[in-house]
Amino acid sequence: MTQLLEDFKKHSGEVVQSFKKEIGGVRTNRPSPALVEDLRVNHYEQTMPLKQVGSVSVMPPREINIQVWDKSAVPAVVKAIETSNLGLSAQADGNLIRIHLPELSSERREELVKHVKRLTEQYRIQLRHFRDEANKKIQKSFDGREINEDQKFKLKESVQEETDKINKEIDNLLNKKIAEIES
């Protein structure tokens, strides 16, 4: 039964890692390669992440440069940037694409905070789903007489403790991101 708990911890850890990556790509006042590196580019009739088409670098204070490896991919990269929901425009100069990030308006900051909160809720739903699956497996083990009632309650309690710990970690990440957006 400890395997069930280990599986749950593994899945819940993956939820946190995915959440960190997702909110890392949400724009703040500082440019970040994570903002654009996972944009999907349609090149040679294949869809791939931008980071597989070129290298992404940051030029402080508010510019992102993308050095595209194949010159024929430049129009596809520009199109991917401009059609994304990021509200960015790209300027191509040979194999180099420049993205200038304007100052965030207060309305845009509010939109980003709402977006981050929606993302947070999606990841909490995932976590609850994994918790419910673990509890169902615990109940099946109890019904099949593989574990006794005390073990069932201890396992369910351990799953809930892990869920609470992960939710607290998600809350901390959310609060840091909101503070970053609002600063």
GUTI-241425 format. One record per residue (C-alpha): residue number from 1; x, y, z; chain. Coordinates in steps of 0.1 Angstrom, whole numbers, plus 2048, in hexadecimal, padded with zeros to 3 digits. Layout:
N
<r k="NUM" xx="X" yy="Y" zz="Z" c="A"/>
...
END
This chain:
183
<r k="1" xx="800" yy="800" zz="800" c="A"/>
<r k="2" xx="81E" yy="817" zz="804" c="A"/>
<r k="3" xx="821" yy="814" zz="7DE" c="A"/>
<r k="4" xx="7FE" yy="825" zz="7DB" c="A"/>
<r k="5" xx="80A" yy="842" zz="7F0" c="A"/>
<r k="6" xx="82B" yy="845" zz="7DD" c="A"/>
<r k="7" xx="818" yy="846" zz="7BC" c="A"/>
<r k="8" xx="801" yy="861" zz="7C9" c="A"/>
<r k="9" xx="81F" yy="876" zz="7D5" c="A"/>
<r k="10" xx="82F" yy="871" zz="7B3" c="A"/>
<r k="11" xx="810" yy="87D" zz="7A0" c="A"/>
<r k="12" xx="80B" yy="89A" zz="7B8" c="A"/>
<r k="13" xx="82F" yy="8A5" zz="7B4" c="A"/>
<r k="14" xx="82A" yy="8A4" zz="78E" c="A"/>
<r k="15" xx="80C" yy="8BB" zz="792" c="A"/>
<r k="16" xx="822" yy="8D4" zz="7A5" c="A"/>
<r k="17" xx="83E" yy="8D3" zz="78B" c="A"/>
<r k="18" xx="825" yy="8D8" zz="76F" c="A"/>
<r k="19" xx="815" yy="8F5" zz="781" c="A"/>
<r k="20" xx="837" yy="905" zz="787" c="A"/>
<r k="21" xx="840" yy="902" zz="762" c="A"/>
<r k="22" xx="81E" yy="910" zz="758" c="A"/>
<r k="23" xx="81E" yy="92F" zz="76E" c="A"/>
<r k="24" xx="843" yy="935" zz="765" c="A"/>
<r k="25" xx="837" yy="93C" zz="742" c="A"/>
<r k="26" xx="81E" yy="957" zz="74D" c="A"/>
<r k="27" xx="82C" yy="978" zz="745" c="A"/>
<r k="28" xx="836" yy="991" zz="760" c="A"/>
<r k="29" xx="84A" yy="9B1" zz="75C" c="A"/>
<r k="30" xx="86A" yy="99D" zz="757" c="A"/>
<r k="31" xx="86E" yy="98A" zz="737" c="A"/>
<r k="32" xx="873" yy="964" zz="739" c="A"/>
<r k="33" xx="87B" yy="94A" zz="71F" c="A"/>
<r k="34" xx="85F" yy="935" zz="72E" c="A"/>
<r k="35" xx="847" yy="94E" zz="720" c="A"/>
<r k="36" xx="84C" yy="943" zz="6FC" c="A"/>
<r k="37" xx="862" yy="923" zz="6FB" c="A"/>
<r k="38" xx="844" yy="90C" zz="6FC" c="A"/>
<r k="39" xx="830" yy="91E" zz="6E1" c="A"/>
<r k="40" xx="826" yy="905" zz="6C6" c="A"/>
<r k="41" xx="836" yy="90D" zz="6A4" c="A"/>
<r k="42" xx="829" yy="8FC" zz="684" c="A"/>
<r k="43" xx="848" yy="8F6" zz="66F" c="A"/>
<r k="44" xx="84D" yy="8DC" zz="653" c="A"/>
<r k="45" xx="82A" yy="8D0" zz="65A" c="A"/>
<r k="46" xx="833" yy="8C7" zz="67E" c="A"/>
<r k="47" xx="829" yy="8D9" zz="69E" c="A"/>
<r k="48" xx="845" yy="8DD" zz="6B6" c="A"/>
<r k="49" xx="84E" yy="8F3" zz="6D4" c="A"/>
<r k="50" xx="861" yy="913" zz="6CB" c="A"/>
<r k="51" xx="87F" yy="908" zz="6E0" c="A"/>
<r k="52" xx="885" yy="8EC" zz="6C6" c="A"/>
<r k="53" xx="886" yy="905" zz="6A9" c="A"/>
<r k="54" xx="89E" yy="91F" zz="6B9" c="A"/>
<r k="55" xx="8AE" yy="92C" zz="6D8" c="A"/>
<r k="56" xx="89C" yy="944" zz="6EF" c="A"/>
<r k="57" xx="8AF" yy="95F" zz="702" c="A"/>
<r k="58" xx="8A5" yy="97D" zz="717" c="A"/>
<r k="59" xx="8B3" yy="9A0" zz="711" c="A"/>
<r k="60" xx="8AB" yy="9B6" zz="72F" c="A"/>
<r k="61" xx="897" yy="9C9" zz="737" c="A"/>
<r k="62" xx="879" yy="9BD" zz="722" c="A"/>
<r k="63" xx="884" yy="9AB" zz="703" c="A"/>
<r k="64" xx="885" yy="987" zz="6F8" c="A"/>
<r k="65" xx="89B" yy="97B" zz="6DB" c="A"/>
<r k="66" xx="896" yy="95B" zz="6C8" c="A"/>
<r k="67" xx="8B2" yy="94F" zz="6B2" c="A"/>
<r k="68" xx="8A1" yy="938" zz="699" c="A"/>
<r k="69" xx="8B8" yy="91D" zz="68C" c="A"/>
<r k="70" xx="8A7" yy="918" zz="66A" c="A"/>
<r k="71" xx="89F" yy="939" zz="658" c="A"/>
<r k="72" xx="881" yy="929" zz="647" c="A"/>
<r k="73" xx="871" yy="925" zz="66A" c="A"/>
<r k="74" xx="872" yy="94A" zz="671" c="A"/>
<r k="75" xx="84F" yy="951" zz="663" c="A"/>
<r k="76" xx="840" yy="934" zz="676" c="A"/>
<r k="77" xx="84F" yy="93F" zz="696" c="A"/>
<r k="78" xx="843" yy="963" zz="692" c="A"/>
<r k="79" xx="820" yy="956" zz="68A" c="A"/>
<r k="80" xx="820" yy="93F" zz="6A9" c="A"/>
<r k="81" xx="82A" yy="95D" zz="6BF" c="A"/>
<r k="82" xx="810" yy="975" zz="6B0" c="A"/>
<r k="83" xx="7F3" yy="95C" zz="6B0" c="A"/>
<r k="84" xx="7FA" yy="951" zz="6D4" c="A"/>
<r k="85" xx="7E4" yy="960" zz="6F0" c="A"/>
<r k="86" xx="802" yy="973" zz="6FE" c="A"/>
<r k="87" xx="7FA" yy="993" zz="6EB" c="A"/>
<r k="88" xx="81E" yy="996" zz="6DE" c="A"/>
<r k="89" xx="82C" yy="9A2" zz="6BD" c="A"/>
<r k="90" xx="84C" yy="996" zz="6AE" c="A"/>
<r k="91" xx="865" yy="9A6" zz="697" c="A"/>
<r k="92" xx="87B" yy="990" zz="681" c="A"/>
<r k="93" xx="89E" yy="99A" zz="677" c="A"/>
<r k="94" xx="8AE" yy="97E" zz="663" c="A"/>
<r k="95" xx="8AF" yy="960" zz="67B" c="A"/>
<r k="96" xx="8A9" yy="976" zz="699" c="A"/>
<r k="97" xx="886" yy="97D" zz="6A6" c="A"/>
<r k="98" xx="882" yy="999" zz="6C0" c="A"/>
<r k="99" xx="864" yy="99B" zz="6D7" c="A"/>
<r k="100" xx="861" yy="9BC" zz="6EB" c="A"/>
<r k="101" xx="84B" yy="9B8" zz="70A" c="A"/>
<r k="102" xx="838" yy="9D9" zz="712" c="A"/>
<r k="103" xx="831" yy="9E3" zz="736" c="A"/>
<r k="104" xx="813" yy="9D1" zz="745" c="A"/>
<r k="105" xx="7F4" yy="9E6" zz="749" c="A"/>
<r k="106" xx="7DF" yy="9E2" zz="769" c="A"/>
<r k="107" xx="7C4" yy="9D1" zz="754" c="A"/>
<r k="108" xx="7DC" yy="9B8" zz="746" c="A"/>
<r k="109" xx="7EA" yy="9B1" zz="769" c="A"/>
<r k="110" xx="7C7" yy="9A9" zz="775" c="A"/>
<r k="111" xx="7C1" yy="992" zz="757" c="A"/>
<r k="112" xx="7E2" yy="980" zz="75F" c="A"/>
<r k="113" xx="7D8" yy="97C" zz="784" c="A"/>
<r k="114" xx="7B7" yy="96D" zz="779" c="A"/>
<r k="115" xx="7C9" yy="956" zz="760" c="A"/>
<r k="116" xx="7E1" yy="94A" zz="77B" c="A"/>
<r k="117" xx="7C4" yy="943" zz="792" c="A"/>
<r k="118" xx="7B2" yy="92F" zz="777" c="A"/>
<r k="119" xx="7D2" yy="91B" zz="771" c="A"/>
<r k="120" xx="7D5" yy="914" zz="797" c="A"/>
<r k="121" xx="7B2" yy="907" zz="798" c="A"/>
<r k="122" xx="7B9" yy="8EF" zz="77B" c="A"/>
<r k="123" xx="7D7" yy="8E1" zz="78D" c="A"/>
<r k="124" xx="7C3" yy="8DD" zz="7AE" c="A"/>
<r k="125" xx="7A9" yy="8CA" zz="79B" c="A"/>
<r k="126" xx="7C4" yy="8B3" zz="78E" c="A"/>
<r k="127" xx="7D1" yy="8AE" zz="7B1" c="A"/>
<r k="128" xx="7AE" yy="8A6" zz="7BE" c="A"/>
<r k="129" xx="7AA" yy="88D" zz="7A2" c="A"/>
<r k="130" xx="7CA" yy="87B" zz="7AC" c="A"/>
<r k="131" xx="7BF" yy="87C" zz="7D1" c="A"/>
<r k="132" xx="79D" yy="86D" zz="7C8" c="A"/>
<r k="133" xx="7AD" yy="852" zz="7B3" c="A"/>
<r k="134" xx="7C5" yy="849" zz="7D0" c="A"/>
<r k="135" xx="7A7" yy="848" zz="7E8" c="A"/>
<r k="136" xx="794" yy="831" zz="7D1" c="A"/>
<r k="137" xx="7B2" yy="819" zz="7CF" c="A"/>
<r k="138" xx="7B4" yy="81A" zz="7F5" c="A"/>
<r k="139" xx="78F" yy="811" zz="7F8" c="A"/>
<r k="140" xx="793" yy="7F4" zz="7DF" c="A"/>
<r k="141" xx="7B0" yy="7E7" zz="7F4" c="A"/>
<r k="142" xx="79A" yy="7E8" zz="813" c="A"/>
<r k="143" xx="77D" yy="7D8" zz="801" c="A"/>
<r k="144" xx="794" yy="7BD" zz="7F5" c="A"/>
<r k="145" xx="7A0" yy="7B8" zz="818" c="A"/>
<r k="146" xx="7C4" yy="7C0" zz="80F" c="A"/>
<r k="147" xx="7C5" yy="7DA" zz="82A" c="A"/>
<r k="148" xx="7B2" yy="7DF" zz="84B" c="A"/>
<r k="149" xx="79D" yy="7FD" zz="855" c="A"/>
<r k="150" xx="7B9" yy="80E" zz="869" c="A"/>
<r k="151" xx="7D1" yy="80B" zz="84B" c="A"/>
<r k="152" xx="7B5" yy="819" zz="834" c="A"/>
<r k="153" xx="7B0" yy="838" zz="84A" c="A"/>
<r k="154" xx="7D6" yy="83D" zz="84E" c="A"/>
<r k="155" xx="7DB" yy="83B" zz="829" c="A"/>
<r k="156" xx="7BE" yy="853" zz="821" c="A"/>
<r k="157" xx="7CC" yy="86B" zz="83C" c="A"/>
<r k="158" xx="7EF" yy="869" zz="82C" c="A"/>
<r k="159" xx="7E0" yy="871" zz="809" c="A"/>
<r k="160" xx="7CD" yy="88F" zz="818" c="A"/>
<r k="161" xx="7EC" yy="89C" zz="829" c="A"/>
<r k="162" xx="800" yy="89A" zz="809" c="A"/>
<r k="163" xx="7E3" yy="8AB" zz="7F7" c="A"/>
<r k="164" xx="7E3" yy="8C7" zz="810" c="A"/>
<r k="165" xx="808" yy="8CB" zz="80E" c="A"/>
<r k="166" xx="807" yy="8CD" zz="7E8" c="A"/>
<r k="167" xx="7EA" yy="8E6" zz="7E9" c="A"/>
<r k="168" xx="7FE" yy="8FC" zz="801" c="A"/>
<r k="169" xx="81B" yy="8FB" zz="7E9" c="A"/>
<r k="170" xx="805" yy="904" zz="7CC" c="A"/>
<r k="171" xx="7F7" yy="921" zz="7E0" c="A"/>
<r k="172" xx="81A" yy="92E" zz="7E8" c="A"/>
<r k="173" xx="823" yy="92C" zz="7C3" c="A"/>
<r k="174" xx="803" yy="93F" zz="7BA" c="A"/>
<r k="175" xx="809" yy="95A" zz="7D3" c="A"/>
<r k="176" xx="82D" yy="95F" zz="7C8" c="A"/>
<r k="177" xx="821" yy="962" zz="7A3" c="A"/>
<r k="178" xx="805" yy="97A" zz="7AC" c="A"/>
<r k="179" xx="81E" yy="990" zz="7BF" c="A"/>
<r k="180" xx="836" yy="98E" zz="7A1" c="A"/>
<r k="181" xx="81A" yy="998" zz="789" c="A"/>
<r k="182" xx="80E" yy="9B5" zz="79E" c="A"/>
<r k="183" xx="831" yy="9C3" zz="7A5" c="A"/>
END
